[in-house]
Amino acid sequence: MIKLKDPFGGIILNVAFRALVPFTIVYGIYVLCLGEFSPGGGFQAGALLSVGVLLARLILGSDAKFNIAGQTSIVMAGLGTFLYAFTGWLTLFGGADYFLDYNYMPVHLEPAHEMHALAIFMIEIGVAICVMMTIINLLDSIVKMGDDDGRTE
Amino acid sequence: MQIYLVEAAFLVILILITCAVIFCKDILSASIIYSAFSFCAVLLYLMMGSPDVAFTEAVIGTISTIFFVASLKKIDRWCE
């Protein structure tokens, strides 16, 4: 696992982290689910969901339990992108003429905008996973870039 | 009319914060002041009537500050 030597710890940061992170995660899921009617959407939800892991990595250091380690983040970012593409393929297999034509989802719900909402929700989940894991992977790259003196090995 | 005055005041504050970030010798202070720049930009976007952009700016301002502080562990804090 990638290590951040001597993390920013301390009792105040620890307690603030424990109190803050559940609210950011719940707010991220709220933004993800209500992104059609209110400001927000996949990108903002993914960024909010990644804040918890970033703070855990910075405050608790390498022995944080609430963590997503190195290679997992890259794999999950690809999975999010795949979920986006898979929604488009579903519409194509349903008989659509072009990519992401929401009227041709394989699940037939009676008012057409219900189908649109389902497809858009799948896409937003994919975008959220991809953005969250990409931000975590960026922190991995920054931390890995050298030892404490700034030298790259 | 008053909203234009408030908007102009925020624009002036934005320019002042930018000058402070440029001329600050302490990189940690510069990154913290840069988050104040982000906050003023959020308020300006809200006044101009785009809460979506404001929300994105708020989240990305927080995360970029985290990245700056994390990369400060690797380099020297003072730029001279």
gemmi code that builds the backbone of each chain (N, CA, C; Angstrom):
import gemmi

chains = {
    "A": [
        ("MET", (0.840, -1.193, 0.000), (0.000, 0.000, 0.000), (0.881, 1.251, 0.000)),
        ("ILE", (0.367, 2.314, -0.602), (1.122, 3.561, -0.667), (1.044, 4.261, 0.679)),
        ("LYS", (2.192, 4.728, 1.163), (2.227, 5.247, 2.514), (2.393, 6.755, 2.527)),
        ("LEU", (1.733, 7.395, 3.455), (1.971, 8.807, 3.732), (2.645, 8.838, 5.088)),
        ("LYS", (3.971, 9.075, 5.073), (4.696, 9.017, 6.336), (4.291, 10.181, 7.224)),
        ("ASP", (4.386, 9.989, 8.508), (3.929, 10.894, 9.566), (2.740, 11.751, 9.143)),
        ("PRO", (1.514, 11.164, 9.228), (0.298, 11.861, 8.803), (-0.015, 13.067, 9.676)),
        ("PHE", (-1.051, 13.790, 9.284), (-1.382, 15.050, 9.931), (-2.112, 14.876, 11.254)),
        ("GLY", (-2.154, 13.681, 11.845), (-3.013, 13.299, 12.977), (-3.272, 14.325, 14.051)),
        ("GLY", (-3.638, 13.852, 15.243), (-3.989, 14.759, 16.324), (-5.421, 14.523, 16.735)),
        ("ILE", (-5.717, 14.811, 18.021), (-7.020, 14.430, 18.582), (-8.136, 15.270, 17.977)),
        ("ILE", (-7.872, 16.563, 17.719), (-8.937, 17.435, 17.197), (-9.288, 17.022, 15.773)),
        ("LEU", (-8.271, 16.784, 14.958), (-8.523, 16.371, 13.575), (-9.234, 15.024, 13.529)),
        ("ASN", (-8.844, 14.110, 14.420), (-9.491, 12.797, 14.454), (-10.976, 12.911, 14.738)),
        ("VAL", (-11.317, 13.689, 15.798), (-12.722, 13.794, 16.205), (-13.525, 14.518, 15.127)),
        ("ALA", (-12.938, 15.587, 14.537), (-13.648, 16.319, 13.493), (-13.882, 15.433, 12.282)),
        ("PHE", (-12.885, 14.605, 11.968), (-13.020, 13.685, 10.840), (-14.151, 12.704, 11.071)),
        ("ARG", (-14.189, 12.111, 12.294), (-15.239, 11.130, 12.577), (-16.622, 11.756, 12.546)),
        ("ALA", (-16.733, 13.026, 12.978), (-18.056, 13.654, 12.983), (-18.475, 14.097, 11.595)),
        ("LEU", (-17.504, 14.455, 10.737), (-17.827, 15.112, 9.468), (-18.130, 14.130, 8.347)),
        ("VAL", (-17.363, 13.039, 8.313), (-17.387, 12.189, 7.123), (-18.731, 11.505, 6.867)),
        ("PRO", (-19.470, 10.996, 7.889), (-20.781, 10.423, 7.571), (-21.723, 11.410, 6.904)),
        ("PHE", (-21.667, 12.676, 7.314), (-22.558, 13.661, 6.699), (-22.168, 13.926, 5.250)),
        ("THR", (-20.865, 13.956, 4.958), (-20.480, 14.179, 3.562), (-20.902, 13.013, 2.679)),
        ("ILE", (-20.845, 11.785, 3.238), (-21.235, 10.631, 2.414), (-22.734, 10.642, 2.157)),
        ("VAL", (-23.532, 10.938, 3.207), (-24.980, 10.988, 3.031), (-25.355, 12.109, 2.065)),
        ("TYR", (-24.671, 13.242, 2.179), (-24.964, 14.363, 1.281), (-24.579, 14.032, -0.156)),
        ("GLY", (-23.488, 13.277, -0.322), (-23.097, 12.870, -1.667), (-24.150, 11.979, -2.308)),
        ("ILE", (-24.689, 11.021, -1.522), (-25.713, 10.143, -2.082), (-26.996, 10.922, -2.369)),
        ("TYR", (-27.313, 11.900, -1.518), (-28.480, 12.760, -1.753), (-28.328, 13.537, -3.052)),
        ("VAL", (-27.146, 14.104, -3.270), (-26.897, 14.872, -4.494), (-26.978, 13.967, -5.711)),
        ("LEU", (-26.481, 12.734, -5.554), (-26.529, 11.789, -6.677), (-27.965, 11.436, -7.043)),
        ("CYS", (-28.813, 11.178, -6.014), (-30.164, 10.716, -6.296), (-31.080, 11.849, -6.725)),
        ("LEU", (-30.825, 13.067, -6.275), (-31.730, 14.172, -6.561), (-31.155, 15.116, -7.610)),
        ("GLY", (-30.161, 14.614, -8.377), (-29.481, 15.503, -9.315), (-30.347, 15.978, -10.457)),
        ("GLU", (-31.491, 15.309, -10.700), (-32.321, 15.748, -11.819), (-33.109, 17.002, -11.484)),
        ("PHE", (-33.499, 17.137, -10.227), (-34.386, 18.236, -9.861), (-33.653, 19.400, -9.224)),
        ("SER", (-32.439, 19.174, -8.763), (-31.749, 20.202, -7.991), (-30.310, 20.281, -8.494)),
        ("PRO", (-29.566, 21.327, -8.118), (-28.160, 21.390, -8.525), (-27.386, 20.179, -8.054)),
        ("GLY", (-26.492, 19.726, -8.884), (-25.719, 18.551, -8.526), (-25.774, 17.547, -9.647)),
        ("GLY", (-25.254, 16.380, -9.385), (-25.219, 15.341, -10.403), (-24.088, 14.395, -10.128)),
        ("GLY", (-23.697, 13.656, -11.139), (-22.711, 12.610, -10.947), (-21.354, 13.133, -10.536)),
        ("PHE", (-20.886, 14.187, -11.203), (-19.539, 14.695, -10.924), (-19.419, 15.194, -9.493)),
        ("GLN", (-20.394, 16.033, -9.078), (-20.319, 16.587, -7.721), (-20.482, 15.492, -6.677)),
        ("ALA", (-21.353, 14.521, -6.942), (-21.556, 13.439, -5.978), (-20.287, 12.612, -5.824)),
        ("GLY", (-19.604, 12.334, -6.950), (-18.364, 11.577, -6.856), (-17.301, 12.318, -6.086)),
        ("ALA", (-17.207, 13.637, -6.326), (-16.212, 14.426, -5.596), (-16.529, 14.452, -4.113)),
        ("LEU", (-17.827, 14.572, -3.754), (-18.191, 14.583, -2.331), (-17.912, 13.235, -1.690)),
        ("LEU", (-18.175, 12.138, -2.417), (-17.946, 10.816, -1.834), (-16.459, 10.553, -1.627)),
        ("SER", (-15.611, 11.186, -2.475), (-14.188, 10.918, -2.339), (-13.560, 11.684, -1.187)),
        ("VAL", (-14.252, 12.725, -0.669), (-13.659, 13.535, 0.399), (-13.374, 12.691, 1.639)),
        ("GLY", (-14.280, 11.748, 1.957), (-14.080, 10.904, 3.127), (-12.795, 10.109, 3.052)),
        ("VAL", (-12.559, 9.486, 1.891), (-11.358, 8.661, 1.747), (-10.106, 9.535, 1.749)),
        ("LEU", (-10.188, 10.711, 1.103), (-9.017, 11.595, 1.085), (-8.647, 12.027, 2.497)),
        ("LEU", (-9.666, 12.424, 3.296), (-9.374, 12.877, 4.664), (-8.846, 11.733, 5.503)),
        ("ALA", (-9.384, 10.510, 5.294), (-8.879, 9.364, 6.057), (-7.417, 9.124, 5.730)),
        ("ARG", (-7.071, 9.230, 4.433), (-5.682, 9.004, 4.020), (-4.763, 10.071, 4.609)),
        ("LEU", (-5.248, 11.329, 4.666), (-4.375, 12.389, 5.169), (-4.244, 12.351, 6.680)),
        ("ILE", (-5.362, 12.091, 7.397), (-5.350, 12.252, 8.848), (-4.848, 10.990, 9.536)),
        ("LEU", (-5.346, 9.825, 9.116), (-4.963, 8.599, 9.800), (-3.721, 7.955, 9.212)),
        ("GLY", (-3.299, 8.408, 8.011), (-2.082, 7.852, 7.447), (-2.329, 6.535, 6.751)),
        ("SER", (-1.266, 5.741, 6.662), (-1.355, 4.524, 5.852), (-2.130, 3.420, 6.540)),
        ("ASP", (-2.331, 3.501, 7.872), (-3.034, 2.427, 8.567), (-4.511, 2.751, 8.737)),
        ("ALA", (-5.059, 3.566, 7.834), (-6.486, 3.879, 7.915), (-7.310, 2.694, 7.467)),
        ("LYS", (-8.374, 2.411, 8.235), (-9.256, 1.321, 7.828), (-10.180, 1.773, 6.699)),
        ("PHE", (-10.576, 3.047, 6.736), (-11.518, 3.591, 5.752), (-10.724, 4.051, 4.549)),
        ("ASN", (-10.360, 3.100, 3.694), (-9.365, 3.413, 2.676), (-9.648, 2.586, 1.438)),
        ("ILE", (-9.211, 3.109, 0.304), (-9.250, 2.340, -0.943), (-7.844, 2.361, -1.495)),
        ("ALA", (-7.184, 1.204, -1.495), (-5.759, 1.171, -1.780), (-5.523, 1.147, -3.283)),
        ("GLY", (-4.253, 1.381, -3.619), (-3.711, 1.587, -4.942), (-4.451, 1.103, -6.172)),
        ("GLN", (-4.340, -0.200, -6.472), (-4.839, -0.662, -7.759), (-6.360, -0.704, -7.819)),
        ("THR", (-7.020, -0.825, -6.658), (-8.476, -0.927, -6.635), (-9.131, 0.297, -7.254)),
        ("SER", (-8.511, 1.478, -7.023), (-9.141, 2.700, -7.511), (-9.142, 2.733, -9.038)),
        ("ILE", (-8.050, 2.257, -9.659), (-8.004, 2.262, -11.128), (-9.062, 1.320, -11.688)),
        ("VAL", (-9.174, 0.120, -11.057), (-10.142, -0.859, -11.532), (-11.562, -0.321, -11.406)),
        ("MET", (-11.843, 0.336, -10.258), (-13.201, 0.841, -10.057), (-13.510, 1.998, -10.988)),
        ("ALA", (-12.493, 2.816, -11.333), (-12.719, 3.909, -12.285), (-13.108, 3.342, -13.648)),
        ("GLY", (-12.419, 2.258, -14.056), (-12.805, 1.606, -15.302), (-14.193, 1.026, -15.226)),
        ("LEU", (-14.576, 0.519, -14.027), (-15.918, -0.049, -13.857), (-16.998, 1.016, -14.013)),
        ("GLY", (-16.734, 2.211, -13.491), (-17.702, 3.293, -13.647), (-17.876, 3.686, -15.098)),
        ("THR", (-16.763, 3.783, -15.821), (-16.843, 4.094, -17.247), (-17.604, 3.012, -17.995)),
        ("PHE", (-17.367, 1.739, -17.571), (-18.073, 0.630, -18.209), (-19.573, 0.722, -17.974)),
        ("LEU", (-19.972, 1.168, -16.770), (-21.409, 1.280, -16.473), (-22.061, 2.303, -17.397)),
        ("TYR", (-21.348, 3.414, -17.661), (-21.843, 4.423, -18.602), (-22.027, 3.797, -19.983)),
        ("ALA", (-20.978, 3.118, -20.458), (-21.046, 2.552, -21.806), (-22.094, 1.451, -21.884)),
        ("PHE", (-22.235, 0.692, -20.777), (-23.189, -0.420, -20.763), (-24.620, 0.083, -20.917)),
        ("THR", (-24.920, 1.250, -20.309), (-26.251, 1.823, -20.493), (-26.509, 2.150, -21.955)),
        ("GLY", (-25.479, 2.717, -22.615), (-25.628, 3.010, -24.035), (-25.820, 1.752, -24.856)),
        ("TRP", (-25.081, 0.687, -24.495), (-25.232, -0.577, -25.233), (-26.606, -1.175, -25.024)),
        ("LEU", (-27.139, -1.031, -23.784), (-28.491, -1.546, -23.524), (-29.495, -0.896, -24.460)),
        ("THR", (-29.377, 0.432, -24.626), (-30.321, 1.093, -25.535), (-30.106, 0.637, -26.971)),
        ("LEU", (-28.845, 0.386, -27.346), (-28.588, -0.078, -28.715), (-29.181, -1.463, -28.934)),
        ("PHE", (-29.018, -2.367, -27.904), (-29.583, -3.708, -28.037), (-31.105, -3.662, -28.037)),
        ("GLY", (-31.674, -2.631, -27.424), (-33.124, -2.501, -27.427), (-33.688, -2.000, -28.738)),
        ("GLY", (-32.816, -1.662, -29.679), (-33.306, -1.266, -30.985), (-33.201, 0.211, -31.281)),
        ("ALA", (-32.357, 0.918, -30.528), (-32.242, 2.359, -30.765), (-31.395, 2.622, -32.008)),
        ("ASP", (-31.555, 3.798, -32.577), (-30.784, 4.155, -33.756), (-29.426, 4.726, -33.387)),
        ("TYR", (-29.336, 5.418, -32.254), (-28.077, 6.004, -31.842), (-27.832, 5.724, -30.363)),
        ("PHE", (-26.581, 5.981, -29.951), (-26.123, 5.700, -28.588), (-26.934, 6.521, -27.586)),
        ("LEU", (-27.339, 5.879, -26.478), (-28.042, 6.551, -25.386), (-29.367, 7.163, -25.829)),
        ("ASP", (-30.108, 6.439, -26.650), (-31.477, 6.847, -26.955), (-32.378, 6.225, -25.900)),
        ("TYR", (-32.799, 7.054, -24.935), (-33.421, 6.507, -23.722), (-34.778, 5.875, -23.977)),
        ("ASN", (-35.380, 6.111, -25.127), (-36.706, 5.549, -25.369), (-36.666, 4.049, -25.589)),
        ("TYR", (-35.479, 3.487, -25.824), (-35.367, 2.074, -26.166), (-34.684, 1.261, -25.086)),
        ("MET", (-34.855, 1.655, -23.823), (-34.327, 0.822, -22.738), (-35.071, -0.512, -22.720)),
        ("PRO", (-34.375, -1.617, -22.362), (-35.057, -2.919, -22.363), (-36.171, -3.009, -21.341)),
        ("VAL", (-36.101, -2.217, -20.256), (-37.171, -2.225, -19.258), (-38.251, -1.258, -19.736)),
        ("HIS", (-39.465, -1.744, -19.837), (-40.523, -0.883, -20.349), (-41.378, -0.378, -19.199)),
        ("LEU", (-41.189, 0.902, -18.879), (-42.027, 1.549, -17.873), (-43.019, 2.436, -18.620)),
        ("GLU", (-44.207, 2.633, -18.029), (-45.303, 3.153, -18.856), (-45.163, 4.629, -19.270)),
        ("PRO", (-44.998, 5.591, -18.354), (-44.696, 6.922, -18.886), (-43.244, 6.944, -19.353)),
        ("ALA", (-42.983, 7.560, -20.476), (-41.649, 7.441, -21.084), (-40.585, 8.090, -20.223)),
        ("HIS", (-40.957, 9.131, -19.459), (-39.904, 9.810, -18.701), (-39.435, 8.993, -17.518)),
        ("GLU", (-40.221, 7.977, -17.095), (-39.729, 7.052, -16.070), (-38.509, 6.290, -16.592)),
        ("MET", (-38.609, 5.873, -17.858), (-37.493, 5.158, -18.479), (-36.278, 6.069, -18.603)),
        ("HIS", (-36.527, 7.319, -18.988), (-35.432, 8.290, -19.089), (-34.746, 8.458, -17.734)),
        ("ALA", (-35.573, 8.553, -16.654), (-35.007, 8.766, -15.325), (-34.137, 7.583, -14.921)),
        ("LEU", (-34.585, 6.362, -15.242), (-33.803, 5.166, -14.889), (-32.457, 5.176, -15.612)),
        ("ALA", (-32.486, 5.460, -16.921), (-31.236, 5.439, -17.685), (-30.292, 6.533, -17.219)),
        ("ILE", (-30.838, 7.723, -16.959), (-29.973, 8.824, -16.511), (-29.382, 8.507, -15.144)),
        ("PHE", (-30.164, 7.821, -14.288), (-29.651, 7.466, -12.962), (-28.501, 6.470, -13.085)),
        ("MET", (-28.620, 5.496, -14.000), (-27.514, 4.540, -14.205), (-26.261, 5.266, -14.680)),
        ("ILE", (-26.434, 6.210, -15.617), (-25.287, 6.958, -16.119), (-24.628, 7.769, -15.012)),
        ("GLU", (-25.467, 8.377, -14.151), (-24.903, 9.227, -13.103), (-24.161, 8.394, -12.070)),
        ("ILE", (-24.649, 7.166, -11.796), (-23.913, 6.288, -10.878), (-22.539, 5.967, -11.470)),
        ("GLY", (-22.495, 5.694, -12.782), (-21.209, 5.413, -13.423), (-20.263, 6.581, -13.338)),
        ("VAL", (-20.782, 7.802, -13.612), (-19.933, 8.993, -13.555), (-19.428, 9.216, -12.134)),
        ("ALA", (-20.315, 9.008, -11.131), (-19.914, 9.235, -9.742), (-18.798, 8.282, -9.341)),
        ("ILE", (-18.928, 6.990, -9.686), (-17.877, 6.023, -9.325), (-16.569, 6.395, -10.010)),
        ("CYS", (-16.645, 6.776, -11.292), (-15.422, 7.084, -12.038), (-14.720, 8.306, -11.454)),
        ("VAL", (-15.484, 9.361, -11.136), (-14.864, 10.582, -10.601), (-14.271, 10.326, -9.223)),
        ("MET", (-15.008, 9.588, -8.371), (-14.517, 9.304, -7.010), (-13.191, 8.554, -7.053)),
        ("MET", (-13.140, 7.497, -7.857), (-11.927, 6.680, -7.886), (-10.779, 7.423, -8.573)),
        ("THR", (-11.097, 8.283, -9.557), (-10.029, 9.037, -10.205), (-9.398, 10.036, -9.247)),
        ("ILE", (-10.227, 10.671, -8.406), (-9.668, 11.634, -7.443), (-8.793, 10.909, -6.422)),
        ("ILE", (-9.244, 9.724, -5.952), (-8.427, 8.958, -4.999), (-7.108, 8.546, -5.657)),
        ("ASN", (-7.185, 8.187, -6.940), (-5.974, 7.777, -7.648), (-5.019, 8.949, -7.848)),
        ("LEU", (-5.576, 10.161, -8.022), (-4.726, 11.356, -8.118), (-3.951, 11.567, -6.823)),
        ("LEU", (-4.631, 11.396, -5.670), (-3.922, 11.544, -4.399), (-2.837, 10.485, -4.267)),
        ("ASP", (-3.134, 9.248, -4.720), (-2.122, 8.201, -4.715), (-0.887, 8.640, -5.490)),
        ("SER", (-1.119, 9.220, -6.672), (0.003, 9.621, -7.507), (0.808, 10.731, -6.852)),
        ("ILE", (0.120, 11.688, -6.214), (0.836, 12.793, -5.570), (1.676, 12.269, -4.415)),
        ("VAL", (1.094, 11.369, -3.612), (1.809, 10.878, -2.434), (2.981, 9.997, -2.851)),
        ("LYS", (2.791, 9.244, -3.949), (3.821, 8.289, -4.357), (5.009, 8.965, -5.033)),
        ("MET", (4.843, 10.267, -5.391), (5.773, 10.880, -6.331), (7.201, 10.973, -5.819)),
        ("GLY", (7.462, 10.897, -4.539), (8.833, 10.927, -4.050), (8.856, 10.583, -2.584)),
        ("ASP", (10.045, 10.523, -2.008), (10.113, 10.305, -0.572), (9.999, 11.660, 0.122)),
        ("ASP", (10.354, 11.717, 1.409), (10.085, 12.930, 2.167), (10.926, 14.114, 1.720)),
        ("ASP", (12.058, 13.859, 1.068), (12.884, 14.967, 0.620), (12.509, 15.422, -0.787)),
        ("GLY", (11.510, 14.807, -1.395), (11.091, 15.228, -2.712), (11.801, 14.509, -3.829)),
        ("ARG", (12.680, 13.570, -3.511), (13.371, 12.834, -4.576), (12.480, 11.717, -5.083)),
        ("THR", (12.474, 11.524, -6.377), (11.784, 10.361, -6.919), (12.785, 9.236, -7.062)),
        ("GLU", (12.321, 8.037, -6.691), (13.271, 6.927, -6.769), (13.259, 6.320, -8.155)),
    ],
    "B": [
        ("MET", (-30.054, 47.509, -7.648), (-28.849, 48.341, -7.621), (-27.852, 47.845, -6.588)),
        ("GLN", (-28.382, 47.466, -5.400), (-27.453, 47.058, -4.337), (-26.720, 45.781, -4.709)),
        ("ILE", (-27.396, 44.918, -5.477), (-26.754, 43.642, -5.794), (-25.535, 43.865, -6.679)),
        ("TYR", (-25.585, 44.930, -7.516), (-24.412, 45.226, -8.342), (-23.257, 45.709, -7.489)),
        ("LEU", (-23.594, 46.492, -6.441), (-22.535, 46.959, -5.532), (-21.873, 45.777, -4.833)),
        ("VAL", (-22.696, 44.839, -4.358), (-22.132, 43.673, -3.669), (-21.271, 42.859, -4.630)),
        ("GLU", (-21.762, 42.730, -5.874), (-21.017, 41.972, -6.864), (-19.676, 42.632, -7.170)),
        ("ALA", (-19.693, 43.970, -7.301), (-18.450, 44.698, -7.558), (-17.487, 44.548, -6.390)),
        ("ALA", (-18.039, 44.582, -5.168), (-17.185, 44.412, -3.995), (-16.536, 43.036, -4.000)),
        ("PHE", (-17.314, 42.012, -4.376), (-16.732, 40.663, -4.410), (-15.663, 40.544, -5.498)),
        ("LEU", (-15.894, 41.244, -6.625), (-14.872, 41.196, -7.683), (-13.576, 41.836, -7.214)),
        ("VAL", (-13.699, 42.974, -6.488), (-12.487, 43.631, -5.981), (-11.779, 42.728, -4.976)),
        ("ILE", (-12.574, 42.069, -4.106), (-11.974, 41.154, -3.123), (-11.256, 40.006, -3.834)),
        ("LEU", (-11.867, 39.545, -4.951), (-11.266, 38.459, -5.729), (-9.894, 38.870, -6.254)),
        ("ILE", (-9.807, 40.101, -6.783), (-8.520, 40.576, -7.315), (-7.501, 40.710, -6.188)),
        ("LEU", (-7.956, 41.224, -5.029), (-7.034, 41.378, -3.895), (-6.509, 40.017, -3.437)),
        ("ILE", (-7.397, 39.019, -3.377), (-6.975, 37.681, -2.943), (-5.969, 37.107, -3.938)),
        ("THR", (-6.207, 37.347, -5.231), (-5.266, 36.844, -6.232), (-3.885, 37.461, -6.057)),
        ("CYS", (-3.847, 38.800, -5.807), (-2.554, 39.445, -5.579), (-1.888, 38.884, -4.329)),
        ("ALA", (-2.694, 38.608, -3.281), (-2.126, 38.041, -2.057), (-1.535, 36.667, -2.313)),
        ("VAL", (-2.218, 35.856, -3.139), (-1.692, 34.520, -3.440), (-0.393, 34.635, -4.221)),
        ("ILE", (-0.340, 35.601, -5.158), (0.860, 35.707, -5.994), (2.057, 36.132, -5.155)),
        ("PHE", (1.863, 37.121, -4.257), (3.006, 37.701, -3.557), (3.289, 37.050, -2.222)),
        ("CYS", (2.577, 35.958, -1.883), (2.804, 35.299, -0.602), (4.034, 34.399, -0.703)),
        ("LYS", (4.938, 34.515, 0.274), (6.151, 33.699, 0.231), (5.945, 32.324, 0.845)),
        ("ASP", (4.945, 32.208, 1.726), (4.683, 30.939, 2.390), (3.676, 30.149, 1.552)),
        ("ILE", (4.068, 28.957, 1.097), (3.207, 28.237, 0.154), (1.970, 27.681, 0.857)),
        ("LEU", (2.105, 27.291, 2.125), (0.930, 26.808, 2.863), (-0.102, 27.917, 3.007)),
        ("SER", (0.365, 29.147, 3.367), (-0.569, 30.272, 3.452), (-1.194, 30.561, 2.112)),
        ("ALA", (-0.396, 30.447, 1.035), (-0.927, 30.719, -0.297), (-2.048, 29.756, -0.649)),
        ("SER", (-1.873, 28.466, -0.282), (-2.941, 27.518, -0.623), (-4.184, 27.760, 0.212)),
        ("ILE", (-4.007, 28.205, 1.467), (-5.194, 28.496, 2.290), (-5.917, 29.730, 1.750)),
        ("ILE", (-5.140, 30.771, 1.347), (-5.768, 31.969, 0.789), (-6.450, 31.635, -0.528)),
        ("TYR", (-5.893, 30.667, -1.243), (-6.518, 30.276, -2.510), (-7.898, 29.655, -2.280)),
        ("SER", (-8.089, 28.982, -1.120), (-9.427, 28.469, -0.828), (-10.389, 29.618, -0.556)),
        ("ALA", (-9.877, 30.751, -0.022), (-10.738, 31.932, 0.115), (-11.139, 32.473, -1.249)),
        ("PHE", (-10.221, 32.433, -2.212), (-10.542, 32.790, -3.607), (-11.680, 31.929, -4.129)),
        ("SER", (-11.595, 30.626, -3.830), (-12.638, 29.699, -4.285), (-13.987, 30.054, -3.675)),
        ("PHE", (-13.962, 30.446, -2.384), (-15.223, 30.783, -1.711), (-15.854, 32.034, -2.321)),
        ("CYS", (-15.024, 33.049, -2.619), (-15.559, 34.260, -3.257), (-16.115, 33.940, -4.641)),
        ("ALA", (-15.460, 33.041, -5.360), (-15.965, 32.650, -6.673), (-17.310, 31.952, -6.539)),
        ("VAL", (-17.468, 31.134, -5.466), (-18.751, 30.469, -5.221), (-19.853, 31.497, -5.030)),
        ("LEU", (-19.576, 32.536, -4.206), (-20.607, 33.552, -3.963), (-20.947, 34.301, -5.242)),
        ("LEU", (-19.936, 34.583, -6.063), (-20.195, 35.295, -7.326), (-21.051, 34.461, -8.269)),
        ("TYR", (-20.738, 33.160, -8.356), (-21.528, 32.293, -9.227), (-22.974, 32.222, -8.742)),
        ("LEU", (-23.168, 32.197, -7.394), (-24.526, 32.166, -6.861), (-25.275, 33.434, -7.223)),
        ("MET", (-24.590, 34.591, -7.148), (-25.269, 35.841, -7.500), (-25.611, 35.897, -8.974)),
        ("MET", (-24.762, 35.302, -9.815), (-25.044, 35.324, -11.242), (-26.079, 34.271, -11.634)),
        ("GLY", (-26.568, 33.502, -10.650), (-27.701, 32.621, -10.920), (-27.357, 31.275, -11.499)),
        ("SER", (-26.199, 30.711, -11.111), (-25.897, 29.352, -11.559), (-25.443, 28.524, -10.367)),
        ("PRO", (-26.391, 27.964, -9.594), (-26.011, 27.210, -8.402), (-25.261, 25.928, -8.718)),
        ("ASP", (-25.442, 25.397, -9.928), (-24.743, 24.160, -10.281), (-23.237, 24.390, -10.371)),
        ("VAL", (-22.857, 25.470, -11.069), (-21.433, 25.803, -11.181), (-20.858, 26.152, -9.816)),
        ("ALA", (-21.672, 26.830, -8.977), (-21.203, 27.207, -7.646), (-20.924, 25.971, -6.806)),
        ("PHE", (-21.801, 24.978, -6.897), (-21.629, 23.749, -6.124), (-20.363, 23.016, -6.571)),
        ("THR", (-20.174, 22.930, -7.909), (-18.960, 22.281, -8.420), (-17.716, 23.008, -7.954)),
        ("GLU", (-17.750, 24.340, -7.994), (-16.593, 25.123, -7.571), (-16.293, 24.908, -6.092)),
        ("ALA", (-17.343, 24.819, -5.260), (-17.127, 24.603, -3.829), (-16.442, 23.263, -3.579)),
        ("VAL", (-16.952, 22.208, -4.223), (-16.388, 20.871, -3.990), (-14.966, 20.798, -4.517)),
        ("ILE", (-14.743, 21.313, -5.735), (-13.419, 21.209, -6.326), (-12.424, 22.110, -5.601)),
        ("GLY", (-12.893, 23.259, -5.058), (-11.997, 24.092, -4.255), (-11.507, 23.363, -3.018)),
        ("THR", (-12.416, 22.635, -2.357), (-12.022, 21.852, -1.179), (-10.993, 20.792, -1.553)),
        ("ILE", (-11.270, 20.056, -2.642), (-10.397, 18.930, -2.979), (-9.043, 19.427, -3.472)),
        ("SER", (-9.020, 20.567, -4.203), (-7.717, 21.055, -4.671), (-6.887, 21.554, -3.503)),
        ("THR", (-7.550, 22.126, -2.464), (-6.797, 22.518, -1.269), (-6.187, 21.298, -0.592)),
        ("ILE", (-6.960, 20.207, -0.524), (-6.431, 18.967, 0.057), (-5.203, 18.499, -0.730)),
        ("PHE", (-5.279, 18.587, -2.068), (-4.151, 18.146, -2.890), (-2.928, 19.021, -2.666)),
        ("PHE", (-3.142, 20.348, -2.560), (-2.006, 21.244, -2.336), (-1.320, 20.913, -1.017)),
        ("VAL", (-2.137, 20.705, 0.036), (-1.538, 20.437, 1.346), (-0.828, 19.092, 1.340)),
        ("ALA", (-1.401, 18.103, 0.629), (-0.750, 16.788, 0.577), (0.568, 16.865, -0.170)),
        ("SER", (0.628, 17.686, -1.226), (1.900, 17.782, -1.949), (2.894, 18.651, -1.213)),
        ("LEU", (2.426, 19.469, -0.246), (3.362, 20.262, 0.553), (4.202, 19.403, 1.481)),
        ("LYS", (3.744, 18.141, 1.755), (4.595, 17.275, 2.561), (5.889, 16.954, 1.837)),
        ("LYS", (5.881, 17.072, 0.507), (7.039, 16.657, -0.281), (8.023, 17.777, -0.544)),
        ("ILE", (7.553, 19.029, -0.533), (8.449, 20.128, -0.926), (8.646, 21.066, 0.248)),
        ("ASP", (9.522, 22.045, 0.072), (9.821, 23.002, 1.120), (8.672, 23.996, 1.238)),
        ("ARG", (8.427, 24.439, 2.500), (7.249, 25.269, 2.720), (7.484, 26.707, 2.237)),
        ("TRP", (8.701, 27.213, 2.371), (8.987, 28.591, 2.002), (9.601, 28.614, 0.604)),
        ("CYS", (9.196, 29.595, -0.201), (9.664, 29.572, -1.578), (10.965, 30.335, -1.731)),
        ("GLU", (11.536, 30.889, -0.666), (12.857, 31.503, -0.779), (13.744, 30.986, 0.349)),
    ],
}
model = gemmi.Model(1)
for chain_id, residues in chains.items():
    chain = gemmi.Chain(chain_id)
    for i, (resn, *xyz) in enumerate(residues, 1):
        res = gemmi.Residue()
        res.name, res.seqid = resn, gemmi.SeqId(i, " ")
        for name, pos in zip(("N", "CA", "C"), xyz):
            atom = gemmi.Atom()
            atom.name, atom.element = name, gemmi.Element(name[0])
            atom.pos, atom.b_iso = gemmi.Position(*pos), 0.0
            res.add_atom(atom)
        chain.add_residue(res)
    model.add_chain(chain)
structure = gemmi.Structure()
structure.add_model(model)
structure.setup_entities()
